């Protein structure tokens, strides 16, 4: 009877600390094994998956180190991190490839295109001049130079002509 309650208490302990045991297995042990296998194959696809995973794992670790005081107040963080890591690791979901392709790669490949050029009107007060698109353009030129502004206009024009979405598209002019 003592061994039955011992097993039950062990299972209870494992269940209560599931994230503590599963986290390293999911985020380190399996990716390490899969990365070694990827190195030994000729396929670049699995190499990209695991290199991408390790980049994202590093970013998550940096995030945790930076915001650890805030994260310790969020009781579901370890479980959320475990779910996120499973999504990144499990090949069926290809989460690492998705995050890299849609978020990391655009910033790395085209950093100048991630400049926020959206026009956000400021509150007007009595002494300021009216805030309009010309003011936003002047501010952009002041911050980035007239050559960068011309490049931005040419890039938007090329996007419009190629059928892509551009903020200067005719249907958005009023």
C-alpha positions as CSV (number, residue, x, y, z in Angstrom):
1,X,0.0,0.0,0.0
2,X,2.9,2.3,0.6
3,X,4.3,1.9,-2.9
4,X,0.9,2.8,-4.4
5,X,0.7,6.1,-2.6
6,X,4.4,6.7,-3.5
7,X,3.6,6.3,-7.2
8,X,0.6,8.5,-6.8
9,X,2.6,11.2,-5.1
10,X,5.3,10.9,-7.8
11,X,2.7,11.3,-10.5
12,X,1.2,14.2,-8.7
13,X,4.6,15.8,-8.4
14,X,5.3,15.2,-12.1
15,X,1.9,16.7,-13.1
16,X,2.3,19.8,-10.9
17,X,5.7,20.4,-12.3
18,X,5.0,19.3,-15.9
19,X,6.5,22.5,-17.4
20,X,9.7,22.1,-15.4
21,X,10.3,18.6,-16.7
22,X,8.8,19.0,-20.2
23,X,10.3,22.4,-21.0
24,X,13.9,21.3,-21.2
25,X,13.0,18.2,-23.1
26,X,10.9,20.1,-25.7
27,X,13.1,23.2,-26.0
28,X,16.6,21.7,-25.7
29,X,16.9,17.9,-25.8
30,X,14.7,17.1,-28.8
31,X,16.0,20.2,-30.8
32,X,19.6,19.2,-30.0
33,X,19.0,15.7,-31.3
34,X,17.1,16.9,-34.4
35,X,19.8,19.5,-35.1
36,X,22.5,16.8,-35.0
37,X,20.4,14.6,-37.4
38,X,20.0,17.6,-39.7
39,X,23.7,18.3,-39.8
40,X,24.2,14.7,-40.9
41,X,21.7,14.8,-43.8
42,X,22.3,16.4,-47.2
43,X,18.9,18.2,-47.1
44,X,19.1,22.0,-46.5
45,X,15.4,22.1,-45.5
46,X,16.0,20.5,-42.1
47,X,19.1,22.6,-41.6
48,X,17.0,25.7,-42.1
49,X,14.3,24.5,-39.7
50,X,16.7,23.9,-36.9
51,X,18.9,27.0,-37.5
52,X,15.6,29.0,-37.5
53,X,14.5,27.3,-34.3
54,X,17.8,28.1,-32.5
55,X,17.5,31.8,-33.6
56,X,14.0,32.0,-32.2
57,X,15.0,30.1,-29.0
58,X,17.7,32.7,-28.5
59,X,15.2,35.5,-29.0
60,X,12.8,33.9,-26.5
61,X,15.7,33.5,-24.0
62,X,16.7,37.2,-24.4
63,X,13.1,38.2,-23.9
64,X,12.9,36.2,-20.7
65,X,16.1,37.6,-19.4
66,X,15.0,41.1,-20.1
67,X,11.5,40.9,-18.7
68,X,12.0,38.2,-16.0
69,X,10.6,40.6,-13.2
70,X,7.4,41.0,-15.2
71,X,7.2,37.3,-16.3
72,X,7.5,36.0,-12.7
73,X,4.1,37.7,-12.0
74,X,2.4,35.9,-14.9
75,X,1.6,32.4,-13.6
76,X,0.8,30.9,-17.0
77,X,4.0,32.1,-18.6
78,X,5.8,28.7,-18.2
79,X,2.9,26.9,-19.8
80,X,2.5,29.5,-22.6
81,X,6.2,29.2,-23.3
82,X,5.9,25.4,-23.4
83,X,3.0,25.6,-25.9
84,X,4.9,28.1,-28.0
85,X,8.0,26.0,-28.0
86,X,6.0,22.9,-29.0
87,X,4.6,24.9,-31.9
88,X,8.0,26.0,-33.0
89,X,9.6,22.5,-32.6
90,X,7.0,20.0,-33.9
91,X,7.7,19.6,-37.7
92,X,4.0,19.2,-38.4
93,X,3.3,22.8,-37.5
94,X,6.6,24.3,-38.9
95,X,6.1,27.2,-36.5
96,X,9.8,28.2,-36.5
97,X,9.7,28.5,-40.3
98,X,6.5,30.5,-40.2
99,X,7.7,33.0,-37.6
100,X,11.0,33.4,-39.4
101,X,9.4,33.9,-42.8
102,X,6.8,36.3,-41.7
103,X,8.5,38.3,-38.9
104,X,12.3,37.9,-38.6
105,X,13.3,37.7,-42.3
106,X,11.5,40.8,-43.5
107,X,13.3,42.9,-40.9
108,X,16.6,41.3,-41.7
109,X,16.4,41.3,-45.5
110,X,14.8,44.7,-46.0
111,X,15.4,46.8,-42.9
112,X,14.6,50.1,-44.8
113,X,11.1,48.8,-45.7
114,X,10.2,48.3,-42.0
115,X,10.2,52.1,-41.5
116,X,6.9,53.2,-40.2
117,X,5.5,55.6,-42.8
118,X,1.9,55.4,-41.7
119,X,0.4,58.8,-41.2
120,X,-1.0,59.2,-37.7
121,X,-2.5,62.6,-37.0
122,X,-1.5,64.3,-33.8
123,X,-3.9,66.2,-31.7
124,X,-4.2,69.8,-32.8
125,X,-3.7,72.6,-30.4
126,X,-4.4,76.2,-31.1
127,X,-0.8,77.2,-31.9
128,X,0.3,74.3,-34.0
129,X,-0.2,74.2,-37.8
130,X,-2.7,71.7,-39.1
131,X,-1.4,68.2,-39.3
132,X,-1.8,66.8,-42.7
133,X,0.0,64.5,-45.2
134,X,2.4,67.3,-46.2
135,X,3.5,67.8,-42.6
136,X,4.1,64.0,-42.4
137,X,6.1,64.1,-45.6
138,X,8.2,67.1,-44.4
139,X,8.9,65.3,-41.1
140,X,10.0,62.1,-43.0
141,X,12.3,64.2,-45.3
142,X,13.7,66.0,-42.2
143,X,14.5,62.7,-40.5
144,X,15.6,60.6,-43.5
145,X,16.6,63.1,-46.2
146,X,15.0,63.9,-49.6
147,X,16.8,61.0,-51.4
148,X,15.2,58.5,-49.1
149,X,11.8,60.1,-49.6
150,X,12.3,59.9,-53.4
151,X,13.3,56.2,-53.1
152,X,10.2,55.6,-51.0
153,X,7.9,57.2,-53.6
154,X,9.6,55.2,-56.5
155,X,9.3,52.0,-54.5
156,X,5.6,52.7,-53.8
157,X,5.0,53.6,-57.5
158,X,6.7,50.3,-58.6
159,X,4.5,48.4,-56.2
160,X,1.4,50.0,-57.5
161,X,2.3,49.3,-61.1
162,X,3.1,45.7,-60.3
163,X,-0.4,45.2,-58.8
164,X,0.8,45.1,-55.2
165,X,-0.6,47.0,-52.3
166,X,0.9,50.5,-51.8
167,X,-0.2,53.2,-49.5
168,X,-0.2,55.7,-52.4
169,X,-2.7,53.6,-54.4
170,X,-5.3,55.6,-56.3
171,X,-8.3,54.1,-54.5
172,X,-6.9,55.5,-51.2
173,X,-6.5,59.1,-52.4
174,X,-9.3,61.5,-51.3
